[in-house]
């Protein structure tokens, strides 16, 4: 199997401080049939993917690649190898592939969605709660994309897998809380009123509630 | 039953003759911020994830009672002992105990929406802790409400945001007026007298 690229794949991960971090490490890219831009490419993951991942874990790898290219992967029997059913090949080409995703009709991730996915990779969630965290992440990404949310919220996974997105300025704030149960809890912070004393629950597939939209608009307006 | 029954009596591991007694509402508690402590975007204030969900769930989120801690004790017992695990001290944030105890949370039970105490503050001193140690934890009433794990997680997430809200900005410990060793000694005497008086009143009533 010819090795087409063997390099340290350093990529920019957006962080909550607004800066990006150079993370990730060696990814060896090979093709199954030696044909670039063909249908199947194996990514052999190197010694370290950084940010506390176990590089041989297929689910972590899936999350990494989901973050970068928004594609889902079929794992092979060999847990070190994943088969990517898109024509991505060398490191260089994988960057091109990111641009190609739109051409192939795969939705590109918003920067906030990328931050959520990256935060999940970084998060220290109890092992027994990782399914909750993964479900919460999926729900948050879905809502962020569908409601077209942006801004610079604080993104927090707690050890029990609950994900909180918190937009706040001084005494005004709004938070979205996900626990992978198909419902998003929305909590508001206003002068004289704190987050735990109020709130509404909305189903993940519902449209953006007026109270939430108003609160976000107020935060945007005052910024 | 009150929401935080453990607040009414000392939680010092050696019993009522030791430490400074239960934390009173007029006290101030201090949260030490280290290199590894998560803070808000510009690092000026605590954030919800400054607090450990796990520690709050078992009432072991460490705080210091400002009135019962000398600067020397703070430096030795908190800054130095925390350095290895948490990095160097960045600053401290403080909160009034009555404000922490007034935090409320809405929970939905079978009987409808209830507003309950969110947080308890205890004078919990375990072996190896300094006498001015305190802890915070989610109020027992929330744990007793039999919420599903996911609903409980959401309520707890909101409470942590509120706890972060009521703490002050992070400042240098040099800006505090720390009590002297003499003042702390006098307060120990006062707490012993209080225990004596409580015993005396109790015997009068029985």
Interface residues (C-beta under 8 A of the other chain):
Chain A: X16 X17 X18 X132 X152 X154 X156 X158 X159 X160 X161 X162 X164 X166 X168 X173 X175 X177 X179 X180 X181 X185 X187 X189 X194 X195 X196 X197 X198 X199
Chain B: X38 X40 X41 X47 X48 X49 X52 X53 X54 X103 X104 X105 X106 X115 X118 X148 X149 X150 X151 X153 X154 X155 X156 X157 X158 X159 X160 X161 X162 X165
